[in-house]
């Protein structure tokens, strides 16, 4: 089975007309504030997802999110992988080879989406899309390039939190693994138990780091 990267994008160049730069900068700050408001407003969410890696391999599954910092990628039947964020760390569990990898959420591109306290105006920028109904924001920590880059893609939707619907994201990790996530059937404010972010440790000797 092919390995799947946790890098959940590629940084487009931000173009601006010099004479319009002050106005664009003001508009961009407003858009970044809107994305901040969205992240803070979404206390929980479930959605179907489609994940495509740089090799063109596509997997599907169910996404569950609960702020702050909790996320679960439950892959389609037959895929022995699970990705769980418990509020502090992201864990990838590969049940096929009985392997567990774990690292701080802040060290992942997903940190921008899972930390309501972060201020996107300090490490994010608006990426032109050519479509007024789409808002694209790239986030990366210039002091920590090894944490990777995430480009979040939103559709403007007055009925969704902060007027935005998270359509998906593209991420590039420190190993240049590029992964695109597309969401559908988003449901906000749904009840999500903390038990959804526990996992069974497949490693020998029954270590139970996931609870």
N, C-alpha and C positions, 0 to 999 in steps of 0.2 A: 504494500500500500504506500502511496506517495505521502511524504511528510507534509503537514499543513503548518504554515507559519501563524503565530499568534498576532503578527503585525496587522492589525485591523485598521497629498499623496504626493504623489510627485508634486514638487513645488512649482506651480506655474509662475511666470514672471508677471508682476503687477505692473500694468501699463497705465499711464495717466497723462493727460494733456497738461503740460506745465502751467498754462494760464489758469487752468481749472483746479490746480492742486489743492488750494485751501478749501474750496467747496467740497472736493472729493474726500479730503481728509475728514471734514466734519461729517459727511454722509457715512463714511466708513466707521467712524466712532459710534454713530447712532446704530448702525447695523450690528456692530460688535456688542453693544449694550443690549440689543434685542436678543442676540444669541445667548448672552449671559442670563437674561431674564428667562429664556426658554429652559436652559439647563437647571435653573433654580426652581422653576415652576413644576418640572416633571418629577414628582416624588416617586412615581412608579410607572412602568410601561411594559407591555408585552407586544411582540411583533413576530411575524415570520421573516426569516432572513435568507438571502442567497449570497454565498461567499465565493468569490472567484480569485484565485491566486495568479501570480505572474505567468504560470505555465498554462493558464486557461482552464484549470480544473475547477469545477463548480460543485459546491455542496450546499445543501439547504438545511433548515432547522428552525428551532424556536428560540427567540431571544426573550429573556426576562431581565428587567432592570429595576433596581430600587436604590434610591439615593439615601445616604451618600455612599458611593463606591461599590455597590453590589451589582453584579451582572452575571448572567449565565447564558452560555451558548450550548444549547442541547442539539446536537447534530442528528441528521436523519438516521433512520433505522439502518443498521449495518455498518455505521461509521463509529469505530471504537474510541472516539475522542470526546472530551468534555473540557470546556474552558469556564472557569468560575472565578469571579472576583468577590471577595468576602468583606470588602470595605477597606482593607489594608494592602492585600496582595492579590495578584492575578496568578492563577494556577492552571496549568495545562496538564490534563491527565490522559495518558495514552494507555488504554486498557489492553491493547493488543500486545505491547511489549512491556507492560507493567512499569511504565516510567512516569515520573512526576517532575514537572518543572515549575518553579515558583519565583516570582520577583515582585518588588513593590509596584503598586499601580502607577505611582508617579513616574516610574522609569519606562512606562509604556506610552505609545501614542494615545491610547484610550484614556489616559489621565485627564486630558482636556475635556472629555465628555462626562467623566465620572466624579469630578470634584467641583461642586457648586460654589466653593469659595474662591476658585481661581478667577482672575480678572483677565479676560481675553484681550483687553486693550493693551496689555503689556507684552503679549506674546502671540497675538493673532493678527491676521490681516484679511481683508475682503479680497476675493479673487473674482475678477470680472467673468461673467458667464454669457453675456449677450442676450439673456432672457430675464426680463424684469420679474418674472414669477419665481425665479430660482435665486437663492442666496447661497454662496459658497464661501466658506471661511477656512483658511489654513492656519493651523496652530503648531508651533514648535518653540522650544526653549532655546534661544540662541546661546545660552551659557551651557546647555547640555544637549548638544547635537546628537549624542549617542542615544537619546531617548526617542528619536524618530520624529516623524511628521504625520499629522492627520489633517485631512481636508474634509470637513463636515459639509454636507449638502442638504439644504432645506428647501422645501416648497412653501411659498407664502399661502397661508390658510387661516382665515379669520377665526375659524372654529377651533383651532388648535392652540396649545399653550403659547402665549406671547405672540400669537399670530403666525407661528411657524410649525411645519410638519417635518420632522427629521426623515429625509428620504434615504439617507445612507451616508457612507463615508469611504474614503480611500486612505490607506495608511502605508507608510514606508518605515520599516524598522531600521535599526542600526546595521543590520546585515544586508540592507537593500532589498529585503523581501517585501514585495508590494501586494497588498490584498485589498480587494474592493468588497464592500458590504452594501447590499440593497435591501431595504425594508419594505414590508407591505403589511396590511391589516393591523396597523398600529392602534393600540388601546391604552389610554392614559388613565392614571388614577385607580387602577385595578388593585384589589387586595393581593398582596404578595407576602407569603410567610418567609421568615428568615431561613427556615429549613430548606428553601429552594436553592440556597447557596452553599449547601453542604455536599460532600462527595465521598465516595467510598474509595479508600486507598488500596490500589491493586498490588502494591509492593509486598515482597515477602515479609514474614514475621508480623503481619497484621498491624503495621504502623497506621495510626488513624489521625493524621494531621488535619484532615478535612472535617472531622467531626462526624 
